[in-house]
């Protein structure tokens, strides 16, 4: 077990090392602009990425907002289970994110999708709709890249395909995005 643990940690460090620092800094600027312009930020994913989306919305909406004194308008589309399951049941699971966006999103808002595969049909459909309707799109994906990496305005690719390692890296990026505002509040003036 010690050898497996050591190999796992070595692979996790390599995945973390693949996070592009400049791309994360650019995303801080994107979120800062959304905050300055009072834009809505929507975040979503499936499985572990859904949990990461909820965690990110909590940290940005509470911790970052508390530090800045004005609130980020952030919403995880994973957090309304009754609406999500009604859409999945009555229409198709591919619509579970696009339909709430149709209700709430406006041109200039920001959407952030997290996906290890980058190919989940419900995420692809939501990003395609968002681009077509003037929203700024961000995708955090794994080494397979998938369709999201082809269509999102901003993409961060983790150089690994292991679900746990990629999801850990995505959450690390989300923490960096939030703590940039908590620990460097001047980041709201970043471009």
N, CA and C atoms as a LAMMPS dump frame, in Angstrom:
ITEM: TIMESTEP
0
ITEM: NUMBER OF ATOMS
573
ITEM: BOX BOUNDS ff ff ff
-5.0000000000000000e+02 5.0000000000000000e+02
-5.0000000000000000e+02 5.0000000000000000e+02
-5.0000000000000000e+02 5.0000000000000000e+02
ITEM: ATOMS id mol type element x y z
1 1 1 N 0.815 -1.2 0
2 1 2 C 0 0 0
3 1 3 C 0.864 1.273 0
4 2 1 N 2.006 1.209 0.658
5 2 2 C 2.878 2.38 0.692
6 2 3 C 3.344 2.771 -0.707
7 3 1 N 3.691 1.765 -1.527
8 3 2 C 4.148 2.057 -2.883
9 3 3 C 3.021 2.667 -3.717
10 4 1 N 1.817 2.109 -3.583
11 4 2 C 0.672 2.651 -4.326
12 4 3 C 0.42 4.103 -3.917
13 5 1 N 0.434 4.356 -2.605
14 5 2 C 0.2 5.713 -2.109
15 5 3 C 1.259 6.671 -2.634
16 6 1 N 2.502 6.235 -2.617
17 6 2 C 3.586 7.079 -3.12
18 6 3 C 3.391 7.388 -4.599
19 7 1 N 3.052 6.351 -5.394
20 7 2 C 2.82 6.56 -6.832
21 7 3 C 1.628 7.488 -7.068
22 8 1 N 0.58 7.322 -6.27
23 8 2 C -0.599 8.176 -6.412
24 8 3 C -0.228 9.639 -6.141
25 9 1 N 0.492 9.866 -5.073
26 9 2 C 0.887 11.228 -4.732
27 9 3 C 1.81 11.834 -5.789
28 10 1 N 2.696 11.034 -6.338
29 10 2 C 3.57 11.528 -7.409
30 10 3 C 2.747 11.928 -8.628
31 11 1 N 1.751 11.104 -8.966
32 11 2 C 0.877 11.427 -10.105
33 11 3 C 0.029 12.664 -9.799
34 12 1 N -0.406 12.811 -8.538
35 12 2 C -1.198 13.99 -8.167
36 12 3 C -0.345 15.254 -8.275
37 13 1 N 0.9 15.178 -7.839
38 13 2 C 1.788 16.335 -7.955
39 13 3 C 2.014 16.714 -9.412
40 14 1 N 2.16 15.709 -10.278
41 14 2 C 2.338 15.987 -11.709
42 14 3 C 1.09 16.649 -12.284
43 15 1 N -0.084 16.186 -11.874
44 15 2 C -1.334 16.81 -12.34
45 15 3 C -1.42 18.253 -11.86
46 16 1 N -1.082 18.482 -10.613
47 16 2 C -1.088 19.857 -10.085
48 16 3 C -0.101 20.741 -10.834
49 17 1 N 1.049 20.182 -11.165
50 17 2 C 2.054 20.946 -11.905
51 17 3 C 1.598 21.316 -13.308
52 18 1 N 0.579 20.625 -13.819
53 18 2 C 0.08 20.929 -15.163
54 18 3 C -0.898 22.105 -15.179
55 19 1 N -1.264 22.615 -14.009
56 19 2 C -2.176 23.764 -13.958
57 19 3 C -1.436 24.987 -14.498
58 20 1 N -1.956 25.606 -15.544
59 20 2 C -1.282 26.777 -16.124
60 20 3 C -1.541 28.031 -15.28
61 21 1 N -0.503 28.519 -14.66
62 21 2 C -0.599 29.657 -13.737
63 21 3 C -1.214 30.877 -14.419
64 22 1 N -0.77 31.185 -15.622
65 22 2 C -1.284 32.365 -16.321
66 22 3 C -2.775 32.236 -16.621
67 23 1 N -3.232 31.028 -16.931
68 23 2 C -4.657 30.83 -17.216
69 23 3 C -5.497 31.022 -15.958
70 24 1 N -4.989 30.568 -14.806
71 24 2 C -5.708 30.777 -13.548
72 24 3 C -5.77 32.273 -13.237
73 25 1 N -4.657 32.97 -13.41
74 25 2 C -4.64 34.419 -13.175
75 25 3 C -5.626 35.129 -14.102
76 26 1 N -5.724 34.659 -15.34
77 26 2 C -6.682 35.252 -16.282
78 26 3 C -8.11 35.028 -15.814
79 27 1 N -8.398 33.836 -15.272
80 27 2 C -9.742 33.566 -14.75
81 27 3 C -10.072 34.465 -13.559
82 28 1 N -9.076 34.767 -12.741
83 28 2 C -9.307 35.724 -11.651
84 28 3 C -9.783 37.049 -12.25
85 29 1 N -9.136 37.472 -13.319
86 29 2 C -9.556 38.699 -14
87 29 3 C -10.962 38.609 -14.565
88 30 1 N -11.315 37.46 -15.118
89 30 2 C -12.665 37.257 -15.649
90 30 3 C -13.702 37.369 -14.541
91 31 1 N -13.425 36.738 -13.4
92 31 2 C -14.363 36.809 -12.269
93 31 3 C -14.407 38.217 -11.678
94 32 1 N -13.27 38.888 -11.648
95 32 2 C -13.234 40.272 -11.142
96 32 3 C -14.096 41.177 -12.013
97 33 1 N -14.019 40.994 -13.311
98 33 2 C -14.84 41.788 -14.225
99 33 3 C -16.322 41.494 -14.001
100 34 1 N -16.661 40.22 -13.822
101 34 2 C -18.056 39.86 -13.548
102 34 3 C -18.532 40.533 -12.259
103 35 1 N -17.668 40.567 -11.253
104 35 2 C -18.008 41.21 -9.976
105 35 3 C -18.198 42.714 -10.171
106 36 1 N -17.267 43.35 -10.873
107 36 2 C -17.364 44.796 -11.106
108 36 3 C -18.61 45.156 -11.905
109 37 1 N -18.956 44.301 -12.887
110 37 2 C -20.097 44.572 -13.762
111 37 3 C -21.408 44.016 -13.209
112 38 1 N -21.376 43.464 -12.006
113 38 2 C -22.553 42.877 -11.354
114 38 3 C -23.203 41.799 -12.223
115 39 1 N -22.373 40.951 -12.81
116 39 2 C -22.842 39.853 -13.641
117 39 3 C -23.077 38.596 -12.812
118 40 1 N -23.963 37.775 -13.284
119 40 2 C -24.226 36.482 -12.659
120 40 3 C -23.164 35.483 -13.113
121 41 1 N -22.725 34.629 -12.193
122 41 2 C -21.796 33.548 -12.497
123 41 3 C -22.523 32.236 -12.229
124 42 1 N -22.624 31.4 -13.254
125 42 2 C -23.249 30.09 -13.13
126 42 3 C -22.162 29.032 -13.201
127 43 1 N -22.247 28.02 -12.343
128 43 2 C -21.251 26.956 -12.322
129 43 3 C -21.977 25.624 -12.205
130 44 1 N -21.424 24.593 -12.868
131 44 2 C -22.105 23.294 -12.853
132 44 3 C -21.172 22.192 -13.332
133 45 1 N -21.538 20.96 -13.013
134 45 2 C -20.809 19.772 -13.425
135 45 3 C -21.584 18.54 -13.01
136 46 1 N -21.065 17.381 -13.338
137 46 2 C -21.691 16.101 -12.99
138 46 3 C -20.839 15.367 -11.959
139 47 1 N -21.478 14.587 -11.116
140 47 2 C -20.761 13.748 -10.15
141 47 3 C -19.886 14.56 -9.216
142 48 1 N -18.602 14.196 -9.134
143 48 2 C -17.673 14.932 -8.279
144 48 3 C -17.549 16.385 -8.693
145 49 1 N -17.701 16.652 -9.985
146 49 2 C -17.654 18.034 -10.471
147 49 3 C -18.868 18.825 -10.005
148 50 1 N -19.993 18.157 -9.785
149 50 2 C -21.168 18.821 -9.224
150 50 3 C -20.872 19.272 -7.795
151 51 1 N -20.224 18.395 -7.037
152 51 2 C -19.845 18.756 -5.675
153 51 3 C -18.848 19.911 -5.683
154 52 1 N -17.902 19.878 -6.615
155 52 2 C -16.947 20.974 -6.739
156 52 3 C -17.656 22.278 -7.102
157 53 1 N -18.671 22.2 -7.968
158 53 2 C -19.414 23.398 -8.352
159 53 3 C -20.111 24.011 -7.141
160 54 1 N -20.731 23.173 -6.328
161 54 2 C -21.398 23.668 -5.121
162 54 3 C -20.399 24.283 -4.146
163 55 1 N -19.267 23.62 -3.978
164 55 2 C -18.217 24.106 -3.077
165 55 3 C -17.696 25.459 -3.565
166 56 1 N -17.443 25.562 -4.857
167 56 2 C -16.953 26.814 -5.435
168 56 3 C -17.955 27.945 -5.226
169 57 1 N -19.233 27.681 -5.494
170 57 2 C -20.256 28.719 -5.319
171 57 3 C -20.324 29.172 -3.862
172 58 1 N -20.151 28.242 -2.946
173 58 2 C -20.147 28.585 -1.514
174 58 3 C -18.971 29.492 -1.182
175 59 1 N -17.783 29.098 -1.607
176 59 2 C -16.59 29.869 -1.267
177 59 3 C -16.59 31.251 -1.921
178 60 1 N -16.999 31.326 -3.186
179 60 2 C -17.022 32.621 -3.872
180 60 3 C -18.157 33.489 -3.326
181 61 1 N -19.313 32.88 -3.115
182 61 2 C -20.479 33.629 -2.654
183 61 3 C -20.394 34.079 -1.207
184 62 1 N -19.693 33.315 -0.381
185 62 2 C -19.567 33.687 1.028
186 62 3 C -18.196 34.283 1.326
187 63 1 N -17.152 33.445 1.264
188 63 2 C -15.823 33.889 1.682
189 63 3 C -15.275 35.053 0.884
190 64 1 N -15.302 34.935 -0.438
191 64 2 C -14.779 36.018 -1.279
192 64 3 C -15.64 37.265 -1.145
193 65 1 N -16.954 37.07 -1.144
194 65 2 C -17.867 38.209 -1.029
195 65 3 C -17.72 38.912 0.312
196 66 1 N -17.546 38.136 1.388
197 66 2 C -17.372 38.739 2.714
198 66 3 C -16.142 39.649 2.728
199 67 1 N -15.076 39.193 2.102
200 67 2 C -13.833 39.962 2.105
201 67 3 C -13.963 41.246 1.289
202 68 1 N -14.708 41.17 0.189
203 68 2 C -14.818 42.331 -0.704
204 68 3 C -15.88 43.328 -0.248
205 69 1 N -16.829 42.87 0.544
206 69 2 C -17.865 43.781 1.033
207 69 3 C -19.045 43.946 0.087
208 70 1 N -18.902 43.498 -1.124
209 70 2 C -20.017 43.439 -2.063
210 70 3 C -20.056 42.022 -2.581
211 71 1 N -21.236 41.529 -2.849
212 71 2 C -21.419 40.112 -3.118
213 71 3 C -21.137 39.721 -4.559
214 72 1 N -20.501 38.566 -4.727
215 72 2 C -20.488 37.903 -6.025
216 72 3 C -21.876 37.327 -6.242
217 73 1 N -22.397 37.443 -7.433
218 73 2 C -23.67 36.814 -7.782
219 73 3 C -23.337 35.484 -8.445
220 74 1 N -23.279 34.433 -7.639
221 74 2 C -22.844 33.12 -8.105
222 74 3 C -23.877 32.074 -7.717
223 75 1 N -24.113 31.14 -8.63
224 75 2 C -25.117 30.109 -8.403
225 75 3 C -24.634 28.794 -9.005
226 76 1 N -24.656 27.74 -8.193
227 76 2 C -24.396 26.399 -8.711
228 76 3 C -25.71 25.825 -9.214
229 77 1 N -25.756 25.474 -10.483
230 77 2 C -26.976 24.899 -11.055
231 77 3 C -27.209 23.467 -10.589
232 78 1 N -26.297 22.92 -9.808
233 78 2 C -26.464 21.585 -9.243
234 78 3 C -27.28 21.583 -7.96
235 79 1 N -27.557 22.737 -7.411
236 79 2 C -28.084 22.794 -6.052
237 79 3 C -29.602 22.791 -5.927
238 80 1 N -30.345 22.746 -7.017
239 80 2 C -31.793 22.631 -6.949
240 80 3 C -32.169 21.246 -7.466
241 81 1 N -32.132 20.258 -6.578
242 81 2 C -32.325 18.867 -6.965
243 81 3 C -33.71 18.629 -7.558
244 82 1 N -34.746 19.255 -7
245 82 2 C -36.091 19.012 -7.526
246 82 3 C -36.23 19.53 -8.952
247 83 1 N -35.642 20.691 -9.243
248 83 2 C -35.709 21.233 -10.598
249 83 3 C -34.871 20.376 -11.554
250 84 1 N -33.677 20.022 -11.122
251 84 2 C -32.783 19.212 -11.941
252 84 3 C -33.43 17.879 -12.299
253 85 1 N -34.051 17.219 -11.315
254 85 2 C -34.663 15.914 -11.595
255 85 3 C -35.951 16.055 -12.396
256 86 1 N -36.68 17.134 -12.215
257 86 2 C -37.884 17.351 -13.03
258 86 3 C -37.508 17.522 -14.502
259 87 1 N -36.467 18.298 -14.753
260 87 2 C -36.017 18.489 -16.141
261 87 3 C -35.528 17.16 -16.716
262 88 1 N -34.711 16.444 -15.958
263 88 2 C -34.201 15.161 -16.425
264 88 3 C -35.314 14.161 -16.698
265 89 1 N -36.326 14.155 -15.851
266 89 2 C -37.438 13.225 -16.003
267 89 3 C -38.401 13.631 -17.116
268 90 1 N -38.749 14.907 -17.164
269 90 2 C -39.788 15.365 -18.096
270 90 3 C -39.255 15.654 -19.491
271 91 1 N -37.98 15.974 -19.604
272 91 2 C -37.379 16.278 -20.902
273 91 3 C -36.271 15.268 -21.168
274 92 1 N -35.055 15.675 -20.838
275 92 2 C -33.888 14.808 -21.014
276 92 3 C -32.786 15.315 -20.092
277 93 1 N -31.927 14.406 -19.653
278 93 2 C -30.837 14.818 -18.769
279 93 3 C -29.91 15.816 -19.458
280 94 1 N -29.879 15.79 -20.775
281 94 2 C -29.043 16.737 -21.519
282 94 3 C -29.495 18.179 -21.326
283 95 1 N -30.704 18.395 -20.811
284 95 2 C -31.251 19.742 -20.622
285 95 3 C -31.14 20.274 -19.192
286 96 1 N -30.573 19.502 -18.265
287 96 2 C -30.661 19.9 -16.858
288 96 3 C -29.943 21.201 -16.529
289 97 1 N -28.98 21.616 -17.341
290 97 2 C -28.293 22.879 -17.088
291 97 3 C -28.743 23.976 -18.042
292 98 1 N -29.049 23.624 -19.267
293 98 2 C -29.436 24.649 -20.237
294 98 3 C -30.792 25.273 -19.883
295 99 1 N -31.72 24.498 -19.371
296 99 2 C -33.041 25.068 -19.084
297 99 3 C -33.009 26.108 -17.959
298 100 1 N -32.317 25.879 -16.846
299 100 2 C -32.197 26.97 -15.868
300 100 3 C -31.474 28.196 -16.431
301 101 1 N -30.479 27.965 -17.297
302 101 2 C -29.813 29.104 -17.94
303 101 3 C -30.814 29.902 -18.774
304 102 1 N -31.708 29.212 -19.455
305 102 2 C -32.735 29.901 -20.241
306 102 3 C -33.599 30.793 -19.357
307 103 1 N -33.813 30.376 -18.11
308 103 2 C -34.605 31.172 -17.172
309 103 3 C -33.844 32.386 -16.639
310 104 1 N -32.572 32.198 -16.312
311 104 2 C -31.837 33.203 -15.538
312 104 3 C -30.74 33.96 -16.274
313 105 1 N -30.086 33.329 -17.225
314 105 2 C -28.869 33.907 -17.8
315 105 3 C -29.164 35.053 -18.755
316 106 1 N -28.244 36.006 -18.759
317 106 2 C -28.319 37.158 -19.656
318 106 3 C -26.96 37.334 -20.337
319 107 1 N -26.972 37.933 -21.499
320 107 2 C -25.722 38.219 -22.211
321 107 3 C -24.773 38.957 -21.27
322 108 1 N -23.516 38.561 -21.288
323 108 2 C -22.518 39.169 -20.423
324 108 3 C -22.278 38.402 -19.137
325 109 1 N -23.188 37.493 -18.769
326 109 2 C -22.976 36.654 -17.598
327 109 3 C -21.86 35.651 -17.89
328 110 1 N -21.448 34.915 -16.869
329 110 2 C -20.335 33.966 -16.974
330 110 3 C -20.831 32.572 -16.607
331 111 1 N -20.425 31.571 -17.385
332 111 2 C -20.698 30.178 -17.025
333 111 3 C -19.381 29.429 -16.916
334 112 1 N -19.291 28.578 -15.892
335 112 2 C -18.104 27.769 -15.659
336 112 3 C -18.545 26.321 -15.534
337 113 1 N -18.109 25.484 -16.463
338 113 2 C -18.425 24.054 -16.442
339 113 3 C -17.175 23.276 -16.085
340 114 1 N -17.34 22.262 -15.236
341 114 2 C -16.233 21.388 -14.86
342 114 3 C -16.544 19.976 -15.317
343 115 1 N -15.593 19.358 -16.023
344 115 2 C -15.806 18.013 -16.541
345 115 3 C -14.463 17.337 -16.767
346 116 1 N -14.289 16.154 -16.224
347 116 2 C -13.047 15.43 -16.454
348 116 3 C -12.953 15.013 -17.92
349 117 1 N -14.057 14.496 -18.478
350 117 2 C -14.041 14.033 -19.874
351 117 3 C -14.131 15.175 -20.864
352 118 1 N -14.796 16.257 -20.482
353 118 2 C -15.015 17.37 -21.394
354 118 3 C -16.078 17.103 -22.438
355 119 1 N -16.782 15.993 -22.312
356 119 2 C -17.734 15.602 -23.351
357 119 3 C -19.149 15.343 -22.85
358 120 1 N -19.447 15.641 -21.62
359 120 2 C -20.787 15.371 -21.09
360 120 3 C -21.83 16.153 -21.89
361 121 1 N -22.824 15.465 -22.459
362 121 2 C -23.801 16.14 -23.317
363 121 3 C -24.522 17.311 -22.644
364 122 1 N -24.837 17.187 -21.361
365 122 2 C -25.548 18.289 -20.687
366 122 3 C -24.663 19.518 -20.51
367 123 1 N -23.365 19.313 -20.336
368 123 2 C -22.444 20.446 -20.215
369 123 3 C -22.193 21.083 -21.576
370 124 1 N -21.999 20.243 -22.58
371 124 2 C -21.77 20.749 -23.937
372 124 3 C -22.964 21.576 -24.396
373 125 1 N -24.174 21.067 -24.171
374 125 2 C -25.38 21.783 -24.594
375 125 3 C -25.486 23.139 -23.883
376 126 1 N -25.178 23.166 -22.594
377 126 2 C -25.254 24.421 -21.83
378 126 3 C -24.209 25.426 -22.312
379 127 1 N -23 24.963 -22.607
380 127 2 C -21.954 25.867 -23.087
381 127 3 C -22.287 26.367 -24.492
382 128 1 N -22.778 25.487 -25.342
383 128 2 C -23.17 25.924 -26.692
384 128 3 C -24.26 26.985 -26.628
385 129 1 N -25.273 26.754 -25.804
386 129 2 C -26.359 27.734 -25.649
387 129 3 C -25.802 29.047 -25.103
388 130 1 N -24.928 28.947 -24.124
389 130 2 C -24.366 30.144 -23.495
390 130 3 C -23.588 30.982 -24.494
391 131 1 N -22.759 30.333 -25.297
392 131 2 C -21.997 31.067 -26.321
393 131 3 C -22.942 31.737 -27.316
394 132 1 N -23.97 31.016 -27.734
395 132 2 C -24.91 31.549 -28.72
396 132 3 C -25.712 32.721 -28.168
397 133 1 N -25.783 32.823 -26.839
398 133 2 C -26.576 33.88 -26.21
399 133 3 C -25.731 34.937 -25.511
400 134 1 N -24.455 35.02 -25.864
401 134 2 C -23.606 36.117 -25.418
402 134 3 C -23.04 36.011 -24.027
403 135 1 N -22.989 34.796 -23.468
404 135 2 C -22.365 34.609 -22.164
405 135 3 C -20.896 34.271 -22.362
406 136 1 N -20.079 34.551 -21.355
407 136 2 C -18.664 34.195 -21.395
408 136 3 C -18.527 32.793 -20.812
409 137 1 N -17.888 31.885 -21.547
410 137 2 C -17.841 30.481 -21.161
411 137 3 C -16.443 30.044 -20.732
412 138 1 N -16.41 29.266 -19.659
413 138 2 C -15.166 28.732 -19.095
414 138 3 C -15.341 27.231 -18.911
415 139 1 N -14.329 26.457 -19.243
416 139 2 C -14.359 25.009 -19.017
417 139 3 C -13.08 24.568 -18.325
418 140 1 N -13.24 23.819 -17.265
419 140 2 C -12.135 23.122 -16.619
420 140 3 C -12.29 21.661 -16.99
421 141 1 N -11.298 21.093 -17.679
422 141 2 C -11.416 19.728 -18.193
423 141 3 C -10.159 18.92 -17.868
424 142 1 N -10.244 17.619 -18.166
425 142 2 C -9.106 16.727 -17.999
426 142 3 C -8.371 16.525 -19.314
427 143 1 N -7.432 15.607 -19.308
428 143 2 C -6.541 15.382 -20.44
429 143 3 C -7.197 14.934 -21.724
430 144 1 N -8.408 14.39 -21.651
431 144 2 C -9.114 14.018 -22.88
432 144 3 C -9.661 15.241 -23.607
433 145 1 N -9.742 16.348 -22.902
434 145 2 C -10.181 17.644 -23.415
435 145 3 C -11.65 17.638 -23.803
436 146 1 N -12.037 16.852 -24.754
437 146 2 C -13.428 16.751 -25.166
438 146 3 C -13.931 17.988 -25.89
439 147 1 N -15.214 17.986 -26.158
440 147 2 C -15.857 19.058 -26.915
441 147 3 C -15.78 20.393 -26.176
442 148 1 N -15.856 20.372 -24.848
443 148 2 C -15.824 21.631 -24.092
444 148 3 C -14.549 22.414 -24.372
445 149 1 N -13.441 21.711 -24.514
446 149 2 C -12.164 22.389 -24.78
447 149 3 C -12.147 23.054 -26.149
448 150 1 N -12.998 22.581 -27.046
449 150 2 C -13.073 23.159 -28.381
450 150 3 C -13.966 24.397 -28.439
451 151 1 N -14.952 24.48 -27.547
452 151 2 C -15.971 25.521 -27.706
453 151 3 C -15.958 26.624 -26.652
454 152 1 N -15.397 26.369 -25.479
455 152 2 C -15.42 27.388 -24.424
456 152 3 C -14.452 28.527 -24.749
457 153 1 N -14.78 29.723 -24.289
458 153 2 C -13.899 30.876 -24.484
459 153 3 C -12.574 30.696 -23.749
460 154 1 N -12.648 30.231 -22.512
461 154 2 C -11.449 30 -21.701
462 154 3 C -11.456 28.547 -21.253
463 155 1 N -10.314 27.892 -21.375
464 155 2 C -10.217 26.471 -21.036
465 155 3 C -8.95 26.237 -20.222
466 156 1 N -9.098 25.462 -19.168
467 156 2 C -7.93 24.969 -18.448
468 156 3 C -7.986 23.45 -18.51
469 157 1 N -6.903 22.863 -19.033
470 157 2 C -6.798 21.416 -19.181
471 157 3 C -5.814 20.891 -18.142
472 158 1 N -6.249 19.903 -17.377
473 158 2 C -5.362 19.201 -16.454
474 158 3 C -4.784 18.011 -17.211
475 159 1 N -3.484 17.879 -17.203
476 159 2 C -2.809 16.855 -17.994
477 159 3 C -2.864 15.491 -17.307
478 160 1 N -4.092 14.981 -17.174
479 160 2 C -4.329 13.669 -16.575
480 160 3 C -5.747 13.266 -16.949
481 161 1 N -6.039 11.982 -16.925
482 161 2 C -7.398 11.518 -17.208
483 161 3 C -8.03 10.804 -16.018
484 162 1 N -7.305 10.702 -14.917
485 162 2 C -7.788 10.059 -13.698
486 162 3 C -8.819 10.982 -13.04
487 163 1 N -10.019 10.462 -12.83
488 163 2 C -11.105 11.318 -12.335
489 163 3 C -10.771 11.981 -11.006
490 164 1 N -10.25 11.221 -10.061
491 164 2 C -9.949 11.799 -8.756
492 164 3 C -8.893 12.887 -8.835
493 165 1 N -7.832 12.629 -9.576
494 165 2 C -6.764 13.624 -9.665
495 165 3 C -7.23 14.89 -10.383
496 166 1 N -7.976 14.721 -11.477
497 166 2 C -8.453 15.897 -12.208
498 166 3 C -9.438 16.695 -11.351
499 167 1 N -10.369 16.007 -10.698
500 167 2 C -11.327 16.723 -9.845
501 167 3 C -10.615 17.446 -8.705
502 168 1 N -9.585 16.83 -8.134
503 168 2 C -8.802 17.503 -7.091
504 168 3 C -8.149 18.771 -7.645
505 169 1 N -7.607 18.685 -8.848
506 169 2 C -6.983 19.862 -9.462
507 169 3 C -8.025 20.944 -9.759
508 170 1 N -9.186 20.538 -10.259
509 170 2 C -10.242 21.523 -10.515
510 170 3 C -10.637 22.235 -9.222
511 171 1 N -10.773 21.481 -8.131
512 171 2 C -11.12 22.123 -6.867
513 171 3 C -9.992 23.019 -6.391
514 172 1 N -8.758 22.613 -6.648
515 172 2 C -7.62 23.479 -6.319
516 172 3 C -7.686 24.793 -7.082
517 173 1 N -8.039 24.722 -8.364
518 173 2 C -8.21 25.943 -9.157
519 173 3 C -9.332 26.789 -8.579
520 174 1 N -10.453 26.149 -8.249
521 174 2 C -11.578 26.896 -7.66
522 174 3 C -11.171 27.573 -6.358
523 175 1 N -10.394 26.882 -5.536
524 175 2 C -9.914 27.504 -4.303
525 175 3 C -8.999 28.685 -4.611
526 176 1 N -8.122 28.536 -5.605
527 176 2 C -7.257 29.663 -5.964
528 176 3 C -8.086 30.859 -6.423
529 177 1 N -9.12 30.599 -7.22
530 177 2 C -9.97 31.691 -7.7
531 177 3 C -10.623 32.421 -6.538
532 178 1 N -11.095 31.678 -5.559
533 178 2 C -11.763 32.3 -4.408
534 178 3 C -10.77 32.992 -3.482
535 179 1 N -9.68 32.306 -3.174
536 179 2 C -8.709 32.878 -2.234
537 179 3 C -7.942 34.053 -2.829
538 180 1 N -7.928 34.157 -4.148
539 180 2 C -7.326 35.349 -4.752
540 180 3 C -8.037 36.594 -4.232
541 181 1 N -9.357 36.529 -4.107
542 181 2 C -10.127 37.681 -3.623
543 181 3 C -10.075 37.793 -2.103
544 182 1 N -9.982 36.652 -1.413
545 182 2 C -9.914 36.686 0.05
546 182 3 C -8.563 37.195 0.535
547 183 1 N -7.489 36.771 -0.13
548 183 2 C -6.155 37.112 0.339
549 183 3 C -5.528 38.276 -0.414
550 184 1 N -6.048 38.594 -1.582
551 184 2 C -5.553 39.714 -2.391
552 184 3 C -6.755 40.483 -2.932
553 185 1 N -7.5 41.169 -2.083
554 185 2 C -8.715 41.827 -2.551
555 185 3 C -8.485 42.815 -3.695
556 186 1 N -7.247 43.239 -3.859
557 186 2 C -6.947 44.121 -4.999
558 186 3 C -7.124 43.382 -6.327
559 187 1 N -7.33 42.06 -6.28
560 187 2 C -7.549 41.277 -7.496
561 187 3 C -8.81 41.712 -8.239
562 188 1 N -9.735 42.38 -7.551
563 188 2 C -10.952 42.828 -8.245
564 188 3 C -10.626 43.881 -9.291
565 189 1 N -9.446 44.45 -9.235
566 189 2 C -9.038 45.417 -10.239
567 189 3 C -8.144 44.795 -11.299
568 190 1 N -8.021 43.442 -11.27
569 190 2 C -7.205 42.734 -12.263
570 190 3 C -7.932 42.686 -13.601
571 191 1 N -7.195 42.667 -14.662
572 191 2 C -7.788 42.537 -16
573 191 3 C -7.192 41.363 -16.733
